[in-house]
Amino acid sequence: EEEAFLVSLYKFMKDRRTPIERIPHLGFKQINLWKIYKAVEKLGAYELVTGRRLWKNVYDELGGSPGSTSAATCTRRHYER
């Protein structure tokens, strides 16, 4: 399931002419694209996570550093890209 997701994500991004050339980092850790997708899906999808301001929860789910003040914003921006 994870591999199929990644294949389709890379194809989608390439087709819209914004290929994923390198995996983004959050703090000093590379983001697991499958894990961030599943975390957002578990909380009800993008609109719900954004509307209920749950991006910090997504960041925490990814194992981010608890002291980061811009965690929610950075997590959302990476997801949107």
WODAZI-V40678 format. One record per helix or strand. SS is the DSSP state (h for helix, s for strand). FROM is the first residue (numbers start at 1). TO is the last residue. If there is no record, write none. Layout:
ss = <SS,SS>
from = <FROM,FROM>
to = <TO,TO>
This chain:
ss = <h,s,s,h,h,h,h>
from = <2,25,29,33,46,55,71>
to = <15,26,30,42,51,61,80>
